[in-house]
Amino acid sequence: MTDPIQTACERFAQGYNCSQAIFSAFAASLGLTDEWALKLSSPFGAGFARQGQVCGALTGALLVLGLQHGNIIPENKENTYRIAEEFIRKFRDCHGAILCNELIGCDISTPAGLLTAREKQLFATICPDLVKETARSLTEFSGN
């Protein structure tokens, strides 16, 4: 069995976005192909299509939790919400925020902000640690 933390870090280093790195590292063990995992999670990188909203690593983790604990009966949605809320709280406690723009300290939803983030290499200095720590937290949280 491959180490999902290492896989997530490697995929991010290969150029996949943060959401893809997290989700695809765990999805195979949950019955989803790499191709589908990468496609499904592709719009969520950099806070929803580089909008700086909810961190893509967190979004990828929530997708994993959905595969693990998601409801297929509407009456069971409260359990899914409870699990997701707990993971989000732990992410926020660990990193101080859940929004990409706040985590990297730059508004990447604007051309100027994106340029600044790239010039300061924020995606290369901040995001790899977020991917690694989110994968580690997800492993501990979900017992993978």
LUMZAKOL-865681 format. One record per residue: x, y, z of N, C-alpha, C in turn; residue in three letters; residue number from 1. Coordinates in Angstrom, 2 decimals. Example, Ala and Ser with C-alpha at 12.3 -4.5 7.8 and 13.67 -1.06 7.14 Angstrom:
2
{n.east: 13.19, n.north: -5.69, n.up: 7.80, ca.east: 12.30, ca.north: -4.50, ca.up: 7.80, c.east: 13.20, c.north: -3.30, c.up: 7.80, type: ala, seq: 1}
{n.east: 12.85, n.north: -2.25, n.up: 7.08, ca.east: 13.67, ca.north: -1.06, ca.up: 7.14, c.east: 12.90, c.north: 0.03, c.up: 7.87, type: ser, seq: 2}
This chain:
144
{n.east: 0.85, n.north: -1.18, n.up: 0.00, ca.east: 0.00, ca.north: 0.00, ca.up: 0.00, c.east: 0.90, c.north: 1.25, c.up: 0.00, type: met, seq: 1}
{n.east: 0.56, n.north: 2.20, n.up: -0.83, ca.east: 1.36, ca.north: 3.42, ca.up: -0.91, c.east: 0.97, c.north: 4.38, c.up: 0.21, type: thr, seq: 2}
{n.east: 1.91, n.north: 5.21, n.up: 0.58, ca.east: 1.70, ca.north: 6.20, ca.up: 1.63, c.east: 0.98, c.north: 7.40, c.up: 1.03, type: asp, seq: 3}
{n.east: -0.26, n.north: 7.67, n.up: 1.45, ca.east: -1.00, ca.north: 8.79, ca.up: 0.85, c.east: -0.36, c.north: 10.15, c.up: 1.11, type: pro, seq: 4}
{n.east: 0.34, n.north: 10.30, n.up: 2.22, ca.east: 1.00, ca.north: 11.57, ca.up: 2.50, c.east: 2.11, c.north: 11.81, c.up: 1.47, type: ile, seq: 5}
{n.east: 2.92, n.north: 10.81, n.up: 1.25, ca.east: 3.99, ca.north: 10.92, ca.up: 0.27, c.east: 3.42, c.north: 11.10, c.up: -1.13, type: gln, seq: 6}
{n.east: 2.38, n.north: 10.36, n.up: -1.45, ca.east: 1.75, ca.north: 10.47, ca.up: -2.77, c.east: 1.22, c.north: 11.89, c.up: -3.00, type: thr, seq: 7}
{n.east: 0.56, n.north: 12.43, n.up: -2.00, ca.east: 0.02, ca.north: 13.79, ca.up: -2.12, c.east: 1.14, c.north: 14.80, c.up: -2.35, type: ala, seq: 8}
{n.east: 2.21, n.north: 14.68, n.up: -1.59, ca.east: 3.35, ca.north: 15.59, ca.up: -1.75, c.east: 3.98, c.north: 15.46, c.up: -3.13, type: cys, seq: 9}
{n.east: 4.14, n.north: 14.24, n.up: -3.59, ca.east: 4.73, ca.north: 14.01, ca.up: -4.91, c.east: 3.85, c.north: 14.56, c.up: -6.03, type: glu, seq: 10}
{n.east: 2.55, n.north: 14.35, n.up: -5.90, ca.east: 1.65, ca.north: 14.85, ca.up: -6.95, c.east: 1.63, c.north: 16.37, c.up: -6.99, type: arg, seq: 11}
{n.east: 1.67, n.north: 17.00, n.up: -5.83, ca.east: 1.73, ca.north: 18.46, ca.up: -5.82, c.east: 3.03, c.north: 18.94, c.up: -6.47, type: phe, seq: 12}
{n.east: 4.12, n.north: 18.28, n.up: -6.14, ca.east: 5.43, ca.north: 18.64, ca.up: -6.72, c.east: 5.45, c.north: 18.42, c.up: -8.23, type: ala, seq: 13}
{n.east: 4.65, n.north: 17.49, n.up: -8.72, ca.east: 4.58, ca.north: 17.21, ca.up: -10.16, c.east: 3.73, c.north: 18.24, c.up: -10.91, type: gln, seq: 14}
{n.east: 3.04, n.north: 19.11, n.up: -10.18, ca.east: 2.26, ca.north: 20.15, ca.up: -10.83, c.east: 0.75, c.north: 20.01, c.up: -10.70, type: gly, seq: 15}
{n.east: 0.28, n.north: 18.94, n.up: -10.06, ca.east: -1.15, ca.north: 18.85, ca.up: -9.80, c.east: -1.51, c.north: 19.89, c.up: -8.75, type: tyr, seq: 16}
{n.east: -2.75, n.north: 20.39, n.up: -8.79, ca.east: -3.12, ca.north: 21.38, ca.up: -7.79, c.east: -3.32, c.north: 20.70, c.up: -6.43, type: asn, seq: 17}
{n.east: -3.48, n.north: 21.52, n.up: -5.41, ca.east: -3.55, ca.north: 21.03, ca.up: -4.04, c.east: -4.73, c.north: 20.07, c.up: -3.82, type: cys, seq: 18}
{n.east: -5.86, n.north: 20.39, n.up: -4.40, ca.east: -7.03, ca.north: 19.53, ca.up: -4.26, c.east: -6.81, c.north: 18.19, c.up: -4.95, type: ser, seq: 19}
{n.east: -6.25, n.north: 18.23, n.up: -6.15, ca.east: -5.95, ca.north: 16.99, ca.up: -6.87, c.east: -4.95, c.north: 16.14, c.up: -6.11, type: gln, seq: 20}
{n.east: -3.92, n.north: 16.77, n.up: -5.56, ca.east: -2.88, ca.north: 16.05, ca.up: -4.84, c.east: -3.48, c.north: 15.28, c.up: -3.66, type: ala, seq: 21}
{n.east: -4.32, n.north: 15.94, n.up: -2.88, ca.east: -4.92, ca.north: 15.30, ca.up: -1.72, c.east: -5.92, c.north: 14.23, c.up: -2.14, type: ile, seq: 22}
{n.east: -6.88, n.north: 14.61, n.up: -2.96, ca.east: -7.97, ca.north: 13.69, ca.up: -3.29, c.east: -7.46, c.north: 12.44, c.up: -4.00, type: phe, seq: 23}
{n.east: -6.59, n.north: 12.62, n.up: -4.97, ca.east: -6.12, ca.north: 11.45, ca.up: -5.73, c.east: -5.24, c.north: 10.53, c.up: -4.89, type: ser, seq: 24}
{n.east: -4.57, n.north: 11.08, n.up: -3.89, ca.east: -3.72, ca.north: 10.25, ca.up: -3.03, c.east: -4.53, c.north: 9.27, c.up: -2.19, type: ala, seq: 25}
{n.east: -5.77, n.north: 9.59, n.up: -1.92, ca.east: -6.62, ca.north: 8.75, ca.up: -1.09, c.east: -7.70, c.north: 8.01, c.up: -1.88, type: phe, seq: 26}
{n.east: -8.08, n.north: 8.53, n.up: -3.03, ca.east: -9.25, ca.north: 8.03, ca.up: -3.75, c.east: -9.12, c.north: 6.59, c.up: -4.21, type: ala, seq: 27}
{n.east: -7.94, n.north: 6.18, n.up: -4.63, ca.east: -7.77, ca.north: 4.81, ca.up: -5.13, c.east: -8.13, c.north: 3.78, c.up: -4.06, type: ala, seq: 28}
{n.east: -7.74, n.north: 4.06, n.up: -2.82, ca.east: -8.05, ca.north: 3.12, ca.up: -1.74, c.east: -9.55, c.north: 3.10, c.up: -1.42, type: ser, seq: 29}
{n.east: -10.27, n.north: 4.05, n.up: -1.98, ca.east: -11.71, ca.north: 4.13, ca.up: -1.76, c.east: -12.50, c.north: 3.74, c.up: -3.02, type: leu, seq: 30}
{n.east: -11.80, n.north: 3.18, n.up: -4.01, ca.east: -12.47, ca.north: 2.63, ca.up: -5.18, c.east: -12.60, c.north: 3.56, c.up: -6.37, type: gly, seq: 31}
{n.east: -11.92, n.north: 4.67, n.up: -6.36, ca.east: -11.99, ca.north: 5.62, ca.up: -7.47, c.east: -10.67, c.north: 5.60, c.up: -8.23, type: leu, seq: 32}
{n.east: -10.73, n.north: 5.62, n.up: -9.54, ca.east: -9.51, ca.north: 5.61, ca.up: -10.33, c.east: -8.79, c.north: 6.95, c.up: -10.20, type: thr, seq: 33}
{n.east: -7.48, n.north: 6.93, n.up: -10.45, ca.east: -6.70, ca.north: 8.18, ca.up: -10.46, c.east: -7.29, c.north: 9.17, c.up: -11.45, type: asp, seq: 34}
{n.east: -7.64, n.north: 8.68, n.up: -12.63, ca.east: -8.17, ca.north: 9.57, ca.up: -13.66, c.east: -9.41, c.north: 10.30, c.up: -13.17, type: glu, seq: 35}
{n.east: -10.35, n.north: 9.58, n.up: -12.58, ca.east: -11.57, ca.north: 10.22, ca.up: -12.09, c.east: -11.28, c.north: 11.14, c.up: -10.91, type: trp, seq: 36}
{n.east: -10.40, n.north: 10.71, n.up: -10.03, ca.east: -10.05, ca.north: 11.54, ca.up: -8.87, c.east: -9.43, c.north: 12.85, c.up: -9.32, type: ala, seq: 37}
{n.east: -8.52, n.north: 12.77, n.up: -10.27, ca.east: -7.85, ca.north: 13.98, ca.up: -10.76, c.east: -8.84, c.north: 14.90, c.up: -11.48, type: leu, seq: 38}
{n.east: -9.73, n.north: 14.33, n.up: -12.27, ca.east: -10.72, ca.north: 15.14, ca.up: -12.97, c.east: -11.70, c.north: 15.80, c.up: -12.01, type: lys, seq: 39}
{n.east: -12.23, n.north: 15.02, n.up: -11.08, ca.east: -13.23, ca.north: 15.55, ca.up: -10.15, c.east: -12.70, c.north: 16.68, c.up: -9.29, type: leu, seq: 40}
{n.east: -11.46, n.north: 16.56, n.up: -8.87, ca.east: -10.90, ca.north: 17.56, ca.up: -7.95, c.east: -10.21, c.north: 18.72, c.up: -8.65, type: ser, seq: 41}
{n.east: -10.07, n.north: 18.66, n.up: -9.96, ca.east: -9.31, ca.north: 19.68, ca.up: -10.70, c.east: -9.85, c.north: 21.11, c.up: -10.57, type: ser, seq: 42}
{n.east: -11.14, n.north: 21.35, n.up: -10.45, ca.east: -11.59, ca.north: 22.75, ca.up: -10.35, c.east: -11.36, c.north: 23.41, c.up: -8.99, type: pro, seq: 43}
{n.east: -10.94, n.north: 22.62, n.up: -7.98, ca.east: -10.93, ca.north: 23.15, ca.up: -6.62, c.east: -9.58, c.north: 23.68, c.up: -6.16, type: phe, seq: 44}
{n.east: -8.56, n.north: 23.61, n.up: -6.99, ca.east: -7.25, ca.north: 24.10, ca.up: -6.61, c.east: -7.23, c.north: 25.60, c.up: -6.40, type: gly, seq: 45}
{n.east: -6.35, n.north: 26.04, n.up: -5.51, ca.east: -6.15, ca.north: 27.46, ca.up: -5.22, c.east: -7.44, c.north: 28.15, c.up: -4.80, type: ala, seq: 46}
{n.east: -8.22, n.north: 27.45, n.up: -4.01, ca.east: -9.43, ca.north: 28.06, ca.up: -3.47, c.east: -10.53, c.north: 28.22, c.up: -4.49, type: gly, seq: 47}
{n.east: -10.94, n.north: 27.14, n.up: -5.12, ca.east: -11.98, ca.north: 27.12, ca.up: -6.15, c.east: -11.54, c.north: 27.89, c.up: -7.39, type: phe, seq: 48}
{n.east: -10.84, n.north: 27.20, n.up: -8.25, ca.east: -10.42, ca.north: 27.76, ca.up: -9.54, c.east: -9.64, c.north: 29.06, c.up: -9.38, type: ala, seq: 49}
{n.east: -8.68, n.north: 29.03, n.up: -8.47, ca.east: -7.80, ca.north: 30.16, ca.up: -8.22, c.east: -8.56, c.north: 31.43, c.up: -7.81, type: arg, seq: 50}
{n.east: -9.64, n.north: 31.23, n.up: -7.04, ca.east: -10.41, ca.north: 32.36, ca.up: -6.55, c.east: -10.03, c.north: 32.74, c.up: -5.12, type: gln, seq: 51}
{n.east: -9.14, n.north: 31.95, n.up: -4.51, ca.east: -8.67, ca.north: 32.25, ca.up: -3.17, c.east: -9.68, c.north: 31.92, c.up: -2.08, type: gly, seq: 52}
{n.east: -10.67, n.north: 31.13, n.up: -2.40, ca.east: -11.69, ca.north: 30.76, ca.up: -1.42, c.east: -11.19, c.north: 29.60, c.up: -0.57, type: gln, seq: 53}
{n.east: -12.02, n.north: 28.62, n.up: -0.26, ca.east: -11.62, ca.north: 27.52, ca.up: 0.61, c.east: -10.42, c.north: 26.80, c.up: 0.02, type: val, seq: 54}
{n.east: -9.39, n.north: 26.60, n.up: 0.84, ca.east: -8.15, ca.north: 25.95, ca.up: 0.44, c.east: -8.44, c.north: 24.66, c.up: -0.32, type: cys, seq: 55}
{n.east: -7.76, n.north: 24.49, n.up: -1.44, ca.east: -7.94, ca.north: 23.30, ca.up: -2.25, c.east: -7.54, c.north: 22.03, c.up: -1.53, type: gly, seq: 56}
{n.east: -6.52, n.north: 22.09, n.up: -0.69, ca.east: -6.12, ca.north: 20.91, ca.up: 0.07, c.east: -7.26, c.north: 20.49, c.up: 1.01, type: ala, seq: 57}
{n.east: -7.89, n.north: 21.46, n.up: 1.64, ca.east: -9.03, ca.north: 21.18, ca.up: 2.50, c.east: -10.19, c.north: 20.62, c.up: 1.69, type: leu, seq: 58}
{n.east: -10.44, n.north: 21.20, n.up: 0.54, ca.east: -11.52, ca.north: 20.71, ca.up: -0.32, c.east: -11.26, c.north: 19.27, c.up: -0.74, type: thr, seq: 59}
{n.east: -10.02, n.north: 18.97, n.up: -1.12, ca.east: -9.68, ca.north: 17.60, ca.up: -1.48, c.east: -9.92, c.north: 16.64, c.up: -0.32, type: gly, seq: 60}
{n.east: -9.57, n.north: 17.08, n.up: 0.89, ca.east: -9.80, ca.north: 16.25, ca.up: 2.07, c.east: -11.29, c.north: 16.03, c.up: 2.31, type: ala, seq: 61}
{n.east: -12.09, n.north: 17.07, n.up: 2.10, ca.east: -13.54, ca.north: 16.92, ca.up: 2.28, c.east: -14.12, c.north: 15.96, c.up: 1.25, type: leu, seq: 62}
{n.east: -13.56, n.north: 15.97, n.up: 0.05, ca.east: -14.01, ca.north: 15.00, ca.up: -0.96, c.east: -13.69, c.north: 13.57, c.up: -0.51, type: leu, seq: 63}
{n.east: -12.53, n.north: 13.38, n.up: 0.08, ca.east: -12.16, ca.north: 12.05, ca.up: 0.62, c.east: -13.14, c.north: 11.66, c.up: 1.72, type: val, seq: 64}
{n.east: -13.40, n.north: 12.58, n.up: 2.63, ca.east: -14.34, ca.north: 12.28, ca.up: 3.71, c.east: -15.73, c.north: 11.97, c.up: 3.17, type: leu, seq: 65}
{n.east: -16.09, n.north: 12.62, n.up: 2.07, ca.east: -17.37, ca.north: 12.31, ca.up: 1.44, c.east: -17.41, c.north: 10.89, c.up: 0.92, type: gly, seq: 66}
{n.east: -16.31, n.north: 10.45, n.up: 0.31, ca.east: -16.26, ca.north: 9.05, ca.up: -0.15, c.east: -16.30, c.north: 8.09, c.up: 1.04, type: leu, seq: 67}
{n.east: -15.67, n.north: 8.46, n.up: 2.12, ca.east: -15.61, ca.north: 7.58, ca.up: 3.29, c.east: -16.90, c.north: 7.58, c.up: 4.09, type: gln, seq: 68}
{n.east: -17.49, n.north: 8.76, n.up: 4.28, ca.east: -18.59, ca.north: 8.90, ca.up: 5.23, c.east: -19.82, c.north: 9.59, c.up: 4.66, type: his, seq: 69}
{n.east: -19.82, n.north: 9.87, n.up: 3.37, ca.east: -20.92, ca.north: 10.62, ca.up: 2.78, c.east: -22.23, c.north: 9.87, c.up: 2.84, type: gly, seq: 70}
{n.east: -23.29, n.north: 10.62, n.up: 2.85, ca.east: -24.62, ca.north: 10.02, ca.up: 2.92, c.east: -25.20, c.north: 9.81, c.up: 1.52, type: asn, seq: 71}
{n.east: -25.98, n.north: 8.77, n.up: 1.41, ca.east: -26.74, ca.north: 8.55, ca.up: 0.17, c.east: -28.24, c.north: 8.61, c.up: 0.47, type: ile, seq: 72}
{n.east: -28.54, n.north: 8.78, n.up: 1.74, ca.east: -29.92, ca.north: 8.95, ca.up: 2.19, c.east: -29.99, c.north: 10.34, c.up: 2.82, type: ile, seq: 73}
{n.east: -30.89, n.north: 11.19, n.up: 2.33, ca.east: -30.93, ca.north: 12.57, ca.up: 2.85, c.east: -31.01, c.north: 12.68, c.up: 4.37, type: pro, seq: 74}
{n.east: -31.67, n.north: 11.75, n.up: 5.01, ca.east: -31.82, ca.north: 11.81, ca.up: 6.46, c.east: -30.48, c.north: 11.64, c.up: 7.19, type: glu, seq: 75}
{n.east: -29.46, n.north: 11.15, n.up: 6.50, ca.east: -28.16, ca.north: 10.92, ca.up: 7.13, c.east: -27.16, c.north: 12.06, c.up: 6.91, type: asn, seq: 76}
{n.east: -27.61, n.north: 13.15, n.up: 6.32, ca.east: -26.66, ca.north: 14.23, ca.up: 6.01, c.east: -26.06, c.north: 14.88, c.up: 7.25, type: lys, seq: 77}
{n.east: -26.75, n.north: 14.85, n.up: 8.37, ca.east: -26.22, ca.north: 15.48, ca.up: 9.58, c.east: -24.93, c.north: 14.82, c.up: 10.03, type: glu, seq: 78}
{n.east: -24.82, n.north: 13.51, n.up: 9.89, ca.east: -23.58, ca.north: 12.83, ca.up: 10.26, c.east: -22.44, c.north: 13.27, c.up: 9.34, type: asn, seq: 79}
{n.east: -22.72, n.north: 13.39, n.up: 8.05, ca.east: -21.70, ca.north: 13.85, ca.up: 7.11, c.east: -21.26, c.north: 15.26, c.up: 7.47, type: thr, seq: 80}
{n.east: -22.20, n.north: 16.13, n.up: 7.75, ca.east: -21.86, ca.north: 17.50, ca.up: 8.14, c.east: -21.02, c.north: 17.52, c.up: 9.42, type: tyr, seq: 81}
{n.east: -21.37, n.north: 16.69, n.up: 10.39, ca.east: -20.65, ca.north: 16.65, ca.up: 11.66, c.east: -19.18, c.north: 16.26, c.up: 11.43, type: arg, seq: 82}
{n.east: -18.96, n.north: 15.26, n.up: 10.62, ca.east: -17.60, ca.north: 14.80, ca.up: 10.32, c.east: -16.83, c.north: 15.90, c.up: 9.60, type: ile, seq: 83}
{n.east: -17.46, n.north: 16.51, n.up: 8.59, ca.east: -16.80, ca.north: 17.58, ca.up: 7.83, c.east: -16.52, c.north: 18.78, c.up: 8.71, type: ala, seq: 84}
{n.east: -17.47, n.north: 19.17, n.up: 9.53, ca.east: -17.28, ca.north: 20.30, ca.up: 10.43, c.east: -16.11, c.north: 20.06, c.up: 11.38, type: glu, seq: 85}
{n.east: -15.98, n.north: 18.85, n.up: 11.89, ca.east: -14.88, ca.north: 18.53, ca.up: 12.80, c.east: -13.53, c.north: 18.64, c.up: 12.07, type: glu, seq: 86}
{n.east: -13.46, n.north: 18.15, n.up: 10.85, ca.east: -12.21, ca.north: 18.24, ca.up: 10.10, c.east: -11.87, c.north: 19.70, c.up: 9.78, type: phe, seq: 87}
{n.east: -12.87, n.north: 20.46, n.up: 9.38, ca.east: -12.66, ca.north: 21.88, ca.up: 9.08, c.east: -12.16, c.north: 22.61, c.up: 10.32, type: ile, seq: 88}
{n.east: -12.76, n.north: 22.33, n.up: 11.46, ca.east: -12.34, ca.north: 22.97, ca.up: 12.71, c.east: -10.87, c.north: 22.64, c.up: 13.01, type: arg, seq: 89}
{n.east: -10.50, n.north: 21.39, n.up: 12.84, ca.east: -9.11, ca.north: 20.99, ca.up: 13.09, c.east: -8.16, c.north: 21.67, c.up: 12.11, type: lys, seq: 90}
{n.east: -8.57, n.north: 21.79, n.up: 10.85, ca.east: -7.75, ca.north: 22.48, ca.up: 9.85, c.east: -7.56, c.north: 23.93, c.up: 10.25, type: phe, seq: 91}
{n.east: -8.65, n.north: 24.60, n.up: 10.62, ca.east: -8.59, ca.north: 26.01, ca.up: 11.01, c.east: -7.74, c.north: 26.19, c.up: 12.27, type: arg, seq: 92}
{n.east: -7.89, n.north: 25.31, n.up: 13.23, ca.east: -7.09, ca.north: 25.39, ca.up: 14.45, c.east: -5.60, c.north: 25.24, c.up: 14.15, type: asp, seq: 93}
{n.east: -5.28, n.north: 24.37, n.up: 13.21, ca.east: -3.88, ca.north: 24.11, ca.up: 12.87, c.east: -3.27, c.north: 25.24, c.up: 12.04, type: cys, seq: 94}
{n.east: -4.04, n.north: 25.76, n.up: 11.09, ca.east: -3.49, ca.north: 26.71, ca.up: 10.11, c.east: -3.97, c.north: 28.15, c.up: 10.29, type: his, seq: 95}
{n.east: -4.93, n.north: 28.37, n.up: 11.14, ca.east: -5.40, ca.north: 29.72, ca.up: 11.42, c.east: -6.46, c.north: 30.25, c.up: 10.48, type: gly, seq: 96}
{n.east: -6.75, n.north: 29.54, n.up: 9.41, ca.east: -7.74, ca.north: 29.98, ca.up: 8.42, c.east: -8.09, c.north: 28.80, c.up: 7.54, type: ala, seq: 97}
{n.east: -9.13, n.north: 28.96, n.up: 6.72, ca.east: -9.46, ca.north: 27.94, ca.up: 5.74, c.east: -9.45, c.north: 28.52, c.up: 4.32, type: ile, seq: 98}
{n.east: -9.38, n.north: 29.83, n.up: 4.21, ca.east: -9.39, ca.north: 30.46, ca.up: 2.89, c.east: -7.98, c.north: 30.56, c.up: 2.33, type: leu, seq: 99}
{n.east: -7.83, n.north: 30.20, n.up: 1.09, ca.east: -6.53, ca.north: 30.21, ca.up: 0.41, c.east: -5.88, c.north: 31.60, c.up: 0.52, type: cys, seq: 100}
{n.east: -6.63, n.north: 32.64, n.up: 0.20, ca.east: -6.06, ca.north: 33.99, ca.up: 0.25, c.east: -5.50, c.north: 34.34, c.up: 1.62, type: asn, seq: 101}
{n.east: -6.17, n.north: 33.89, n.up: 2.67, ca.east: -5.69, ca.north: 34.16, ca.up: 4.03, c.east: -4.48, c.north: 33.28, c.up: 4.37, type: glu, seq: 102}
{n.east: -4.51, n.north: 32.05, n.up: 3.92, ca.east: -3.41, ca.north: 31.13, ca.up: 4.22, c.east: -2.10, c.north: 31.56, c.up: 3.57, type: leu, seq: 103}
{n.east: -2.20, n.north: 32.08, n.up: 2.34, ca.east: -0.96, ca.north: 32.49, ca.up: 1.66, c.east: -0.69, c.north: 33.98, c.up: 1.78, type: ile, seq: 104}
{n.east: -1.66, n.north: 34.72, n.up: 2.29, ca.east: -1.46, ca.north: 36.15, ca.up: 2.52, c.east: -1.47, c.north: 36.99, c.up: 1.26, type: gly, seq: 105}
{n.east: -2.24, n.north: 36.56, n.up: 0.27, ca.east: -2.25, ca.north: 37.27, ca.up: -1.01, c.east: -3.57, c.north: 36.98, c.up: -1.72, type: cys, seq: 106}
{n.east: -4.18, n.north: 37.97, n.up: -2.34, ca.east: -5.44, ca.north: 37.78, ca.up: -3.06, c.east: -5.15, c.north: 37.28, c.up: -4.48, type: asp, seq: 107}
{n.east: -5.20, n.north: 35.97, n.up: -4.63, ca.east: -4.87, ca.north: 35.38, ca.up: -5.94, c.east: -6.01, c.north: 35.43, c.up: -6.93, type: ile, seq: 108}
{n.east: -7.14, n.north: 36.01, n.up: -6.53, ca.east: -8.27, ca.north: 36.11, ca.up: -7.46, c.east: -8.10, c.north: 37.28, c.up: -8.44, type: ser, seq: 109}
{n.east: -7.09, n.north: 38.11, n.up: -8.21, ca.east: -6.82, ca.north: 39.23, ca.up: -9.12, c.east: -5.52, c.north: 38.95, c.up: -9.87, type: thr, seq: 110}
{n.east: -5.41, n.north: 39.48, n.up: -11.08, ca.east: -4.14, ca.north: 39.29, ca.up: -11.81, c.east: -2.93, c.north: 39.81, c.up: -11.05, type: pro, seq: 111}
{n.east: -3.06, n.north: 40.96, n.up: -10.41, ca.east: -1.94, ca.north: 41.52, ca.up: -9.65, c.east: -1.59, c.north: 40.65, c.up: -8.46, type: ala, seq: 112}
{n.east: -2.59, n.north: 40.15, n.up: -7.76, ca.east: -2.36, ca.north: 39.29, ca.up: -6.61, c.east: -1.73, c.north: 37.96, c.up: -7.02, type: gly, seq: 113}
{n.east: -2.19, n.north: 37.41, n.up: -8.13, ca.east: -1.61, ca.north: 36.16, ca.up: -8.63, c.east: -0.15, c.north: 36.36, c.up: -9.01, type: leu, seq: 114}
{n.east: 0.13, n.north: 37.47, n.up: -9.65, ca.east: 1.50, ca.north: 37.78, ca.up: -10.02, c.east: 2.39, c.north: 37.91, c.up: -8.77, type: leu, seq: 115}
{n.east: 1.88, n.north: 38.60, n.up: -7.77, ca.east: 2.62, ca.north: 38.74, ca.up: -6.51, c.east: 2.88, c.north: 37.38, c.up: -5.88, type: thr, seq: 116}
{n.east: 1.85, n.north: 36.53, n.up: -5.84, ca.east: 2.01, ca.north: 35.18, ca.up: -5.26, c.east: 3.07, c.north: 34.39, c.up: -6.00, type: ala, seq: 117}
{n.east: 3.07, n.north: 34.52, n.up: -7.31, ca.east: 4.08, ca.north: 33.80, ca.up: -8.10, c.east: 5.47, c.north: 34.38, c.up: -7.89, type: arg, seq: 118}
{n.east: 5.58, n.north: 35.71, n.up: -7.86, ca.east: 6.88, ca.north: 36.35, ca.up: -7.65, c.east: 7.46, c.north: 35.99, c.up: -6.28, type: glu, seq: 119}
{n.east: 6.60, n.north: 35.91, n.up: -5.28, ca.east: 7.04, ca.north: 35.57, ca.up: -3.92, c.east: 7.14, c.north: 34.06, c.up: -3.73, type: lys, seq: 120}
{n.east: 6.80, n.north: 33.31, n.up: -4.75, ca.east: 6.85, ca.north: 31.84, ca.up: -4.74, c.east: 6.02, c.north: 31.25, c.up: -3.61, type: gln, seq: 121}
{n.east: 4.86, n.north: 31.85, n.up: -3.36, ca.east: 4.01, ca.north: 31.40, ca.up: -2.27, c.east: 3.47, c.north: 29.99, c.up: -2.50, type: leu, seq: 122}
{n.east: 3.19, n.north: 29.66, n.up: -3.77, ca.east: 2.67, ca.north: 28.33, ca.up: -4.06, c.east: 3.74, c.north: 27.27, c.up: -3.82, type: phe, seq: 123}
{n.east: 4.99, n.north: 27.65, n.up: -3.91, ca.east: 6.10, ca.north: 26.71, ca.up: -3.73, c.east: 6.61, c.north: 26.67, c.up: -2.28, type: ala, seq: 124}
{n.east: 6.30, n.north: 27.72, n.up: -1.51, ca.east: 6.80, ca.north: 27.75, ca.up: -0.14, c.east: 5.73, c.north: 27.44, c.up: 0.90, type: thr, seq: 125}
{n.east: 4.52, n.north: 27.88, n.up: 0.69, ca.east: 3.45, ca.north: 27.67, ca.up: 1.67, c.east: 2.63, c.north: 26.43, c.up: 1.35, type: ile, seq: 126}
{n.east: 2.26, n.north: 26.26, n.up: 0.11, ca.east: 1.31, ca.north: 25.20, ca.up: -0.27, c.east: 1.83, c.north: 23.78, c.up: -0.07, type: cys, seq: 127}
{n.east: 3.10, n.north: 23.49, n.up: -0.33, ca.east: 3.56, ca.north: 22.11, ca.up: -0.09, c.east: 3.36, c.north: 21.67, c.up: 1.36, type: pro, seq: 128}
{n.east: 3.59, n.north: 22.58, n.up: 2.31, ca.east: 3.38, ca.north: 22.23, ca.up: 3.71, c.east: 1.89, c.north: 22.04, c.up: 4.02, type: asp, seq: 129}
{n.east: 1.04, n.north: 22.86, n.up: 3.40, ca.east: -0.40, ca.north: 22.69, ca.up: 3.59, c.east: -0.86, c.north: 21.34, c.up: 3.05, type: leu, seq: 130}
{n.east: -0.34, n.north: 20.96, n.up: 1.89, ca.east: -0.70, ca.north: 19.66, ca.up: 1.31, c.east: -0.23, c.north: 18.53, c.up: 2.23, type: val, seq: 131}
{n.east: 1.00, n.north: 18.61, n.up: 2.67, ca.east: 1.56, ca.north: 17.56, ca.up: 3.52, c.east: 0.79, c.north: 17.45, c.up: 4.84, type: lys, seq: 132}
{n.east: 0.56, n.north: 18.58, n.up: 5.49, ca.east: -0.12, ca.north: 18.55, ca.up: 6.78, c.east: -1.58, c.north: 18.15, c.up: 6.65, type: glu, seq: 133}
{n.east: -2.23, n.north: 18.54, n.up: 5.56, ca.east: -3.62, ca.north: 18.13, ca.up: 5.34, c.east: -3.70, c.north: 16.64, c.up: 5.10, type: thr, seq: 134}
{n.east: -2.78, n.north: 16.10, n.up: 4.31, ca.east: -2.76, ca.north: 14.65, ca.up: 4.08, c.east: -2.49, c.north: 13.91, c.up: 5.39, type: ala, seq: 135}
{n.east: -1.56, n.north: 14.42, n.up: 6.19, ca.east: -1.26, ca.north: 13.79, ca.up: 7.48, c.east: -2.49, c.north: 13.84, c.up: 8.39, type: arg, seq: 136}
{n.east: -3.11, n.north: 14.99, n.up: 8.46, ca.east: -4.31, ca.north: 15.14, ca.up: 9.31, c.east: -5.42, c.north: 14.22, c.up: 8.84, type: ser, seq: 137}
{n.east: -5.59, n.north: 14.12, n.up: 7.55, ca.east: -6.64, ca.north: 13.26, ca.up: 7.00, c.east: -6.35, c.north: 11.79, c.up: 7.32, type: leu, seq: 138}
{n.east: -5.10, n.north: 11.40, n.up: 7.24, ca.east: -4.72, ca.north: 10.03, ca.up: 7.58, c.east: -5.04, c.north: 9.73, c.up: 9.04, type: thr, seq: 139}
{n.east: -4.70, n.north: 10.66, n.up: 9.91, ca.east: -4.97, ca.north: 10.48, ca.up: 11.33, c.east: -6.46, c.north: 10.55, c.up: 11.63, type: glu, seq: 140}
{n.east: -7.14, n.north: 11.45, n.up: 10.97, ca.east: -8.57, ca.north: 11.68, ca.up: 11.21, c.east: -9.40, c.north: 10.49, c.up: 10.76, type: phe, seq: 141}
{n.east: -9.06, n.north: 9.97, n.up: 9.60, ca.east: -9.89, ca.north: 8.91, ca.up: 9.01, c.east: -9.35, c.north: 7.51, c.up: 9.27, type: ser, seq: 142}
{n.east: -8.17, n.north: 7.44, n.up: 9.88, ca.east: -7.61, ca.north: 6.14, ca.up: 10.19, c.east: -7.04, c.north: 5.39, c.up: 9.00, type: gly, seq: 143}
{n.east: -6.65, n.north: 6.11, n.up: 7.93, ca.east: -6.06, ca.north: 5.46, ca.up: 6.76, c.east: -4.64, c.north: 5.05, c.up: 7.05, type: asn, seq: 144}
